[in-house]
């Protein structure tokens, strides 16, 4: 027995094999090794380098047989975890790897749970310096979480892991002094979390790894709810720069980091190659089974990836933000307060994320637009990205007064003759994108100021004496202090309306709009395209902002039925009564039902009866009995002719008279409005003569309203009678589809609806719909891309190409031309000439003799040497012959 114990003590693999076969018989030997492990563990705490090899062997042995003696090894996992968390920096690389492998082995044997394993491995990620070990830890964490959620969501595990990740991200979040820290700072705040040191917390290592793991789990589709988005959203507010940048890239969706993952990035299975190999190789049943197994695995993998991608596109991260308004305000506060600590690229990243959050949730962060104004300059680096962020942040609920200074700054900086055509095109395109989202930016002042002139006239009539006294006071003030007198005179034109003093924001930008449209006469194609885009936008949305000659025939006719015409900010048209294009979907379903009825009718009466199973159909006898017992038909005494009394005829005549009176009063009101406008113009001239500037001129908006008015003839054409309105409303009520109230529309139905609308637009183009039908088709295609981002994930956002517009190709320099020539010559050696250096061992060009040998005979006869020989004298011929003979003699010697 003693010899056997000594033999087994020295040979742990053999003892491990025997214990697995018969645990009860070898329990004494195991307890001996267990006591030996405890004694070495105590020594290991004091000196980790002593007996390290033997300690690793004992740990591996106990981990292998832990399932055989669960009571004796109950404290073993916690002991290994304590060593890793408390003494990780003192352990050798081999010991670290062995202890981590032991924890993974215990998890595989179900000795410990996933939570216990992950609580040990998470704090080790930021503290590990070995890239291979760090990669193994990361793969282990991801694979364990994926395995736990492979069939159903393990909510208990997910909540525990997400709580740990929240703690890792929030660690160091309140250290404001670290804002702009690139992760290399040594002195950090106090506090540890999950076994991490202060050093790693201050550098943001814990938060960085929490963000990386959350992004990876989101990308694989394991987590697709609100909590992972909240973890990364907290990372966007982290003071360490690399943590913030990684979190922002997650929301922007342009993260170029392709990190290694536990899911093997194998090449997709080539199904055709498998079938081809099967045809060539020997046929057998086992081969067929193997082939079918591989095909099933490839099919499952393909469908699994498609499901993950669908889940990602259906629930984008931006839409799952919790309290997006607070998030946007905090993000802008960081951008504004720590502006000087960030680089330009990082500022643009924050601007882009902020713009997309504002656009996706229609938020209000008004200081953002005044902040962006200081970056609007043609010489600013990466100005297209800044313009993209500005245009992306605009939506229909932003007040036009907030955006008017931005548009003015854009026009003043980018659109003038002192800059290049590309800059002008970028400026006009940026204004177009802003106006596309808020068209009222280019409109006049608010309607609240329309009666300003009337109120001024009333004040003049009531306070004539006060005005005279004020003029005398101003004359006296000029004599005492000229500067103060000028300021008072300039302030006379600024009148307070409803207790508020009008500022420079509320200006009329219609002249600016028409100035930008005039750039369509430019010689540069990019500027022409940009200006035409702005013109087409306002012809479709608000043609009343354009001058009469710019509206076009189609826009002028459409002003008759424009529902939102002359609506100020905050006002909307009538409520939506139907889904646009729903009648197309209803007709499509009706056609499908008719086809099904035809097929069922062809199949016979049995199918028809089967279709009515479970429905109670009334018979003719039932209807007869109902008519007998219930309602009775009552016939009228008259012959069916409709008789109108004299009173009804008089009422009809009275109605016609009322209509004529209404039309007459409308015409009188229009004439009265014209007179008032003329009086306003005269009042302006009088105010200019007296030295008092009115608000319209103080705001630099001398607008000739006659250019934007509608003539009386046009108004009469545009006026619609009450009967026509009632008839249109009645037709509109008849056209409303009842499908929305009889059927629950699914996302597939909405996708089919968008396809049907596009098909209808294509048919209208084929039928000669014109440019408007083409623009409608382009708008529908763009809308489909935004509604179904699986086709184009970036379709719902503005890109730099939308701002820069179509650009002509720049002329290539010499190096680029030579590179293109050499690229075109690749693989064409067999088509080239075989003469010269290509046929020689040493590369060289052809000699003069080779060139002369291949010369045409006519060139040789007309050469100078041949003609000289013909004209040579007898003396010259003798000299040449003598020289030739002497040369031959020397060569023979």
GUDOVO-86624 format. One record per residue (C-alpha): x, y, z. Coordinates in pm, whole numbers, padded with zeros to 5 digits, always signed. Example, Ala and Ser with C-alpha at 12.3 -4.5 7.8 and 13.67 -1.06 7.14 Angstrom:
2
+01230-00450+00780+01367-00106+00714
//
This chain:
893
+00000+00000+00000+00282+00235+00088+00456+00168-00242+00135+00229-00430+00073+00563-00256+00425+00679-00327+00388+00578-00689+00055+00757-00723+00182+01068-00545+00456+01111-00800+00225+01033-01095-00078+01264-01076-00216+01184-01426-00233+00815-01338-00406+00892-01007-00649+01119-01192-00738+00835-01429-00792+00590-01144-01007+00834-00942-01237+00895-01239-01289+00517-01269-01347+00449-00899-01369+00763-00680-01457+00581-00356-01152+00352-00363-00902+00631-00407-01052+00888-00171-00759+00863+00073-00510+00936-00201-00715+01238-00309-00737+01374+00047-00361+01340+00076-00317+01550-00240-00582+01797-00116-00392+01856+00209-00073+01893+00011-00248+02156-00209-00362+02356+00096-00014+02367+00243+00145+02475-00087-00131+02736-00134-00037+02902+00195+00327+02907+00088+00222+03040-00251+00050+03340-00088+00378+03434+00079+00605+03362-00217+00432+03300-00553+00757+03196-00726+00825+02909-00486+00682+02569-00590+00496+02737-00877+00527+02441-01113+00406+02190-00854+00123+02422-00753+00001+02443-01115+00003+02064-01143-00196+02022-00822-00453+02283-00929-00501+02112-01266-00537+01771-01094-00801+01893-00843-00997+02070-01118-01014+01746-01316-01148+01536-01026-01357+01807-00852-01682+01650-00974-01592+01323-00797-01559+01490-00452-01793+01792-00450-01804+01832-00071-01429+01825-00023-01366+02071-00313-01651+02314-00236-01412+02601-00150-01169+02530-00434-01323+02768-00697-01340+03061-00454-00976+03005-00356-00859+03016-00718-01073+03325-00784-00926+03501-00479-00570+03429-00595-00644+03568-00939-00814+03887-00820-00584+03974-00530-00242+03855-00651-00277+03883-01027+00010+04127-01065+00249+03900-00868+00179+03581-01065+00398+03459-01346+00243+03440-01696+00230+03059-01689+00057+03058-01350-00199+03315-01468-00281+03110-01773-00308+02788-01570-00541+02938-01310-00767+03095-01575-00782+02761-01758-00876+02598-01428-01170+02835-01383-01289+02769-01738-01260+02393-01680-01467+02418-01362-01734+02607-01558-01736+02343-01831-01787+02075-01567-02074+02281-01412-01888+02310-01083-01939+02687-01089-02201+02902-01259-02151+03148-01542-02191+03443-01305-01908+03319-01080-01679+03271-01380-01758+03609-01532-01715+03789-01199-01362+03654-01199-01276+03715-01564-01422+04064-01616-01175+04246-01384-00883+04061-01542-00934+04205-01891-00797+04557-01823-00514+04420-01608-00381+04162-01855-00075+04269-02052-00049+03956-02269-00245+03995-02591-00295+03620-02637-00423+03571-02281-00645+03877-02312-00789+03740-02636-00859+03403-02471-01035+03571-02177-01246+03778-02413-01344+03479-02626-01431+03283-02313-01660+03560-02185-01839+03604-02515-01882+03231-02581-02019+03172-02231-02277+03449-02266-02374+03333-02614-02414+02972-02499-02636+03081-02211-02864+03275-02450-02856+03037-02746-03208+02894-02700-03385+03143-02477-03278+03465-02314-03112+03401-01977-03243+03716-01811-03088+03641-01473-02739+03607-01618-02785+03907-01848-02896+04130-01559-02597+04029-01349-02349+04088-01635-02507+04419-01730-02488+04534-01368-02113+04457-01372-02071+04643-01702-02264+04943-01567-02029+04953-01268-01721+04931-01493-01839+05217-01714-01945+05441-01426-01608+05393-01254-01424+05726-01299-01724+05896-01461-01739+06174-01200-01372+06264-01233-01417+06588-01427-01044+06663-01425-00991+06368-01661-01198+06514-01946-00997+06493-02264-00762+06236-02110-00638+06001-02382-00596+05709-02141-00230+05773-02050-00277+05969-01728-00103+05825-01423-00265+06019-01139-00630+05924-01117-00919+05947-00880-00978+05716-00590-01194+05409-00576-01172+05059-00711-01433+04839-00865-01444+04465-00923-01082+04419-00824-00950+04683-01064-00673+04912-00952-00689+05290-00944-00444+05304-01229-00663+05112-01471-00975+05297-01358-00820+05638-01422-00702+05536-01768-01052+05413-01845-00948+05052-01903-01248+04910-01717-01492+05133-01905-01319+05063-02235-01352+04688-02200-01713+04719-02085-01794+04917-02400-01604+04672-02624-01784+04368-02484-02123+04538-02504-02064+04637-02866-01958+04282-02953-02264+04128-02787-02488+04379-02968-02320+04307-03301-02376+03934-03262-02743+03988-03177-02712+03834-02830-02824+04159-02663-03075+04373-02848-03267+04558-02578-03238+04892-02398-02977+04804-02134-02672+04757-02364-02762+05084-02535-02772+05254-02195-02427+05115-02111-02276+05259-02428-02469+05585-02379-02298+05628-02041-01968+05563-02221-02041+05860-02450-02028+06083-02139-01707+05927-02001-01418+06169-01941-01155+05940-02101-01126+06017-02471-01086+05663-02606-01391+05538-02414-01599+05825-02544-01478+05776-02900-01553+05401-02900-01902+05465-02762-01979+05736-03018-01866+05512-03304-02117+05251-03185-02407+05491-03236-02274+05637-03559-02239+05288-03706-01910+05358-03884-01682+05169-03646-01399+05027-03858-01265+04807-03581-01310+04442-03676-01238+04282-03344-01176+03912-03301-01467+03723-03157-01543+03381-03025-01767+03315-03319-01529+03180-03582-01521+03396-03888-01505+03105-04120-01553+03138-04490-01901+03062-04607-01958+02706-04713-01944+02663-05089-02252+02452-05161-02169+02411-05529-01823+02281-05444-01974+02026-05206-02211+01894-05474-01929+01886-05730-01703+01693-05494-01984+01449-05425-02031+01380-05797-01662+01307-05847-01593+01098-05538-01712+00747-05473-02082+00716-05396-02174+00579-05053-02444+00623-04791-02201+00767-04538-02089+01025-04793-02450+01125-04857-02509+01167-04484-02196+01380-04444-02298+01597-04739-02647+01647-04604-02508+01734-04262-02280+02003-04408-02562+02146-04618-02791+02169-04314-02519+02340-04111-02457+02594-04390-02830+02664-04420-02869+02707-04045-02572+02942-04029-02705+03152-04316-03052+03190-04165-02906+03262-03823-02704+03552-03962-03006+03692-04143-03214+03684-03822-02941+03869-03631-02913+04133-03901-03290+04178-03905-03298+04229-03530-03022+04488-03558-03197+04684-03831-03543+04672-03671-03419+04813-03343-03138+05059-03411-02945+05176-03109-03044+05542-03150-03413+05457-03119-03357+05267-02792-03196+05556-02603-03346+05613-02261-03434+05981-02204-03270+06112-02525-03334+06478-02432-03122+06455-02117-02857+06258-02304-02836+06521-02578-02816+06806-02327-02534+06636-02133-02346+06561-02454-02371+06922-02568-02260+07045-02224-01946+06832-02254-01884+06961-02607-01929+07324-02508-01753+07322-02170-01446+07117-02268-01417+07246-02621-01047+07331-02593-00949+06987-02462-01082+06792-02760-00928+06760-03103-01121+06873-03409-01196+06515-03519-01341+06431-03179-01553+06747-03177-01696+06652-03516-01774+06302-03384-01972+06451-03096-02149+06693-03333-02251+06409-03565-02387+06196-03280-02570+06493-03130-02721+06581-03468-02844+06226-03527-02998+06201-03181-03174+06537-03227-03305+06431-03568-03415+06081-03464-03607+06196-03155-03701+06553-03265-03525+06707-02966-03465+07072-02877-03103+07168-02804-03114+07531-02916-02762+07634-02808-02620+07380-03053-02705+07599-03352-02529+07904-03210-02230+07683-03122-02200+07551-03477-02198+07904-03624-01837+07965-03521-01723+07666-03731-01897+07783-04050-01613+07909-04265-01486+07785-04604-01127+07758-04476-01226+07548-04175-01084+07196-04179-01343+06924-04241-01615+07180-04295-01829+06937-04504-01867+06713-04198-01969+07014-03989-02227+07114-04249-02360+06757-04250-02402+06766-03870-02576+07103-03889-02823+06996-04158-02887+06662-03988-02984+06830-03661-03270+07030-03815-03627+06902-03802-03974+07046-03855-04025+07148-03491-03719+07376-03468-03837+07742-03469-03739+07925-03789-03609+08220-03582-03342+07990-03436-03222+07880-03779-03230+08215-03960-02893+08337-03818-02735+08008-03923-02868+08039-04278-02752+08398-04297-02403+08299-04179-02394+08019-04437-02496+08251-04718-02251+08524-04615-01954+08289-04577-02006+08038-04859-02215+08206-05128-02041+08510-05270-01816+08582-05571-01497+08572-05363-01494+08192-05323-01469+07900-05561-01759+07726-05729-01724+07418-05507-01765+07635-05196-02073+07806-05342-02228+07469-05431-02160+07334-05080-02318+07642-04921-02632+07625-05136-02665+07249-05079-02633+07299-04703-02905+07566-04711-03120+07331-04922-03088+07046-04671-03180+07280-04385-03480+07412-04577-03587+07061-04670-03640+06991-04301-03773+07336-04206-03898+07525-04515-04028+07818-04311-03670+07940-04256-03685+08128-04584-04027+08275-04512-04128+08620-04391-04166+08730-04032-04425+08579-03803-04787+08666-03864-04795+08834-03524-04610+09130-03674-04845+09190-03969-05056+09441-03779-04754+09633-03655-04809+09921-03895-05170+09963-03786-05066+09982-03423-04800+10238-03510-05057+10455-03688-05289+10441-03388-05002+10543-03161-04921+10837-03389-05278+10959-03383-05308+10931-03004-04961+11050-02905-04882+11338-03140-04791+11565-02854-04567+11298-02699-04380+11259-03030-04321+11634-03054-04186+11643-02701-03964+11348-02778-03823+11520-03088-03741+11831-02882-03571+11613-02622-03366+11442-02891-03255+11773-03037-03137+11881-02695-02962+11548-02642-02780+11582-02975-02637+11913-02864-02511+11764-02537-02403+11413-02640-02408+11336-03020-02331+10962-02979-02612+10908-02733-02847+11098-02959-02760+10870-03252-02826+10561-03042-03167+10692-02938-03259+10773-03298-03154+10425-03414-03364+10271-03137-03682+10450-03242-03755+10200-03517-03738+09901-03283-04086+09866-03144-04190+09628-02874-04458+09377-02971-04652+09196-02696-04399+09314-02441-04097+09171-02633-03842+09366-02825-03790+09234-03177-03435+09118-03239-03231+09056-03549-03333+08688-03571-03679+08748-03711-03592+08871-04059-03749+08815-04397-03526+08578-04596-03732+08569-04914-03487+08803-05093-03201+08574-04988-03392+08275-05126-03434+08442-05462-03068+08546-05464-02963+08184-05412-03199+08072-05688-03040+08323-05928-02719+08118-05909-02878+07871-06151-02752+08105-06423-02393+08029-06323-02146+07865-06560-02045+07591-06314-02256+07273-06327-02234+07199-05955-02363+07546-05867-02641+07514-06124-02749+07176-05982-02747+07310-05625-02950+07619-05712-03202+07421-05913-03245+07181-05624-03337+07471-05395-03578+07610-05655-03755+07274-05705-03784+07230-05329-03972+07556-05279-04185+07509-05590-04318+07192-05429-04342+07305-05065-04390+07684-05045-04418+07850-05388-04554+08166-05221-04199+08240-05097-04082+08271-05458-04129+08561-05690-04406+08527-05948-04170+08466-06236-03983+08194-06043-04283+07984-05942-04348+07820-06274-04679+07716-06423-04715+07393-06229-04641+07549-05890-04881+07836-05954-05159+07593-06037-05080+07382-05732-05117+07686-05506-05492+07646-05559-05506+07317-05371-05214+07376-05136-05337+07276-04791-05043+07414-04595-05022+07743-04785-04941+08046-04566-04937+07837-04248-04700+07984-03991-04474+07785-03760-04661+07567-03513-04972+07546-03728-05058+07229-03914-05305+07138-04180-05605+06916-04121-05546+06591-03940-05446+06288-04142-05757+06097-04241-05598+05817-04438-05266+05649-04510-05130+05773-04839-05162+05510-05109-05371+05274-04896-05627+05244-05175-05357+05080-05388-05304+04817-05121-05679+04761-05090-05718+04712-05464-05422+04474-05460-05585+04262-05188-05915+04273-05376-05745+04144-05690-05585+03863-05493-05922+03767-05345-06079+03760-05691-05806+03530-05816-05859+03301-05517-06235+03297-05581-06177+03202-05943-05951+02915-05844-06200+02800-05578-06487+02817-05830-06292+02603-06070-06221+02347-05798-06595+02290-05735-06877+02350-05488-06719+02143-05211-06439+02393-05171-06694+02673-05163-06887+02504-04885-06565+02435-04697-06484+02804-04707-06813+02884-04527-06756+02642-04239-06807+02812-03906-07021+03090-04055-07399+03121-04015-07555+03203-04351-07917+03316-04352-08157+03132-04577-08429+03282-04785-08694+03154-04548-08532+03334-04258-08534+03659-04446-08897+03612-04539-08991+03539-04182-08802+03843-04063-08986+04059-04310-09320+03916-04200-09260+03948-03825-09046+04258-03825-09023+04549-04067-09293+04599-04332-09256+04769-04668-09457+05091-04689-09533+05231-05032-09566+05606-05085-09892+05755-05211-09716+05957-05478-09622+05830-05821-09255+05862-05741-09212+06214-05883-09030+06471-05671-09229+06787-05617-09063+07112-05509-09266+07370-05326-09242+07745-05389-09066+07795-05057-08785+07558-05158-08734+07744-05486-08715+08073-05296-08459+07922-05060-08243+07816-05355-08259+08169-05498-08163+08314-05160-07863+08084-05146-07744+08206-05485-07778+08566-05368-07578+08490-05053-07301+08338-05262-07284+08646-05483-07271+08869-05176-06988+08663-05028-06786+08691-05348-06846+09065-05358-06733+09109-04997-06421+08903-05063-06329+09128-05355-06386+09436-05144-06163+09294-04870-05884+09230-05122-05911+09588-05247-05905+09714-04889-05590+09511-04819-05423+09666-05124-05506+10015-05000-05362+09932-04659-05040+09806-04817-05009+10129-05016-05061+10326-04697-04787+10122-04531-04553+10205-04816-04630+10575-04781-04576+10554-04405-04235+10399-04468-04136+10685-04694-04255+10941-04439-04063+10767-04161-03748+10771-04373-03789+11144-04433-03830+11211-04059-03523+11002-03973-03715+10720-03804-03642+10368-03925-03917+10115-03914-03860+09758-03809-03862+09623-04162-03572+09848-04258-03390+09807-03926-03387+09436-03990-03249+09488-04341-03553+09340-04507-03675+09590-04761-03906+09350-04941-04128+09454-05226-04445+09265-05138-04588+09318-05486-04338+09070-05623-04471+08796-05395-04841+08880-05420-05099+08694-05622-05287+08900-05877-05663+08945-05862-05718+08730-06169-05511+08452-06017-05699+08484-05688-06031+08460-05867-05906+08150-06043-05783+08011-05716-06104+08090-05529-06320+07782-05489-06694+07797-05446-06855+07646-05142-07027+07385-05356-06698+07281-05510-06543+07253-05164-06831+07040-05041-06806+06823-05350-06431+06780-05302-06478+06690-04936-06750+06441-05031-06524+06281-05293-06238+06277-05046-06460+06101-04794-06554+05844-05056-06190+05786-05153-06082+05711-04795-05996+05344-04768-06152+05136-04493-05866+04887-04491-05693+05054-04195-05997+05003-03970-06071+04648-04085-05721+04498-04088-05412+04526-03872-05133+04623-04109-04804+04442-04058-04455+04568-04155-04477+04341-04459-04798+04520-04564-04630+04860-04532-04337+04735-04739-04581+04607-05003-04757+04946-04991-04434+05132-05064-04364+04896-05357-04713+04955-05498-04670+05332-05470-04340+05311-05655-04502+05100-05928-04783+05353-05962-04527+05636-05991-04340+05443-06261-04663+05393-06455-04739+05766-06434-04393+05840-06574-04453+05599-06863-04787+05768-06926-04611+06105-06962-04628+06240-06610-04334+06475-06661-04068+06596-06421-04301+06607-06124-04372+06235-06155-03999+06167-06176-03936+06370-05859-04217+06186-05685-04061+05853-05781-03722+05964-05649-03884+06077-05322-04064+05743-05283-03743+05548-05345-03558+05760-05088-03844+05707-04840-03829+05331-04893-03457+05334-04815-03517+05520-04490-03802+05288-04390-03607+04972-04475-03247+05044-04371-03144+04684-04435-03099+04785-04800-02894+05093-04713-02812+05160-04348-02687+05512-04416-02984+05618-04632-03167+05790-04347-02874+06025-04278-02709+06301-04477-02367+06230-04624-02090+06461-04737-02177+06385-05100-02518+06547-05045-02343+06865-04932-02064+06873-05189-02290+06773-05478-02173+06626-05809-01810+06716-05871-01611+06697-06190-01303+06477-06187-00983+06666-06107-00706+06662-06366-00446+06392-06293-00084+06492-06244+00218+06326-06411+00263+06058-06144-00103+05956-06158-00097+05941-06539+00215+05721-06541+00064+05494-06276-00248+05457-06489-00038+05377-06796+00163+05113-06612-00155+04961-06471-00295+04932-06822+00018+04751-06941-00007+04477-06679-00065+04133-06827-00014+04251-07188+00350+04146-07241+00256+03880-07496+00098+04145-07719+00411+04366-07720+00706+04370-07959+00982+04107-07931+01255+04340-08052+01525+04509-07849+01563+04442-07480+01287+04182-07459+01487+03926-07663+01825+03993-07500+01974+03858-07181+02083+04203-07066+01814+04469-07097+01909+04727-07363+01755+04908-07656+01824+04828-08025+02153+04946-08187+02191+05180-08484+02291+04890-08711+01970+04704-08625+01772+05015-08696+01950+05078-09029+01894+04718-09136+01522+04760-09111+01499+05095-09286+01288+05117-09604+01490+05128-09931+01341+05459-10041+01461+05624-09720+01810+05483-09774+01826+05605-10139+01732+05956-10036+01981+05965-09747+02284+06197-09752+02541+05917-09745+02406+05745-10060+02374+06072-10248+02731+06161-10142+02865+05836-10288+02696+05907-10621+02844+06257-10643+03195+06156-10522+03493+06238-10747+03753+05985-10871+04007+06104-10614+03758+06053-10326+03672+05704-10452+04043+05608-10462+04097+05732-10107+03805+05530-09976+03921+05218-10157+04276+05258-10021+04146+05302-09671+03930+04992-09704+04229+04783-09819+04446+04904-09532+04175+04829-09283+04138+04475-09417+04514+04410-09389+04518+04526-09029+04225+04299-08947+04401+03992-09095+04713+04054-08887
//
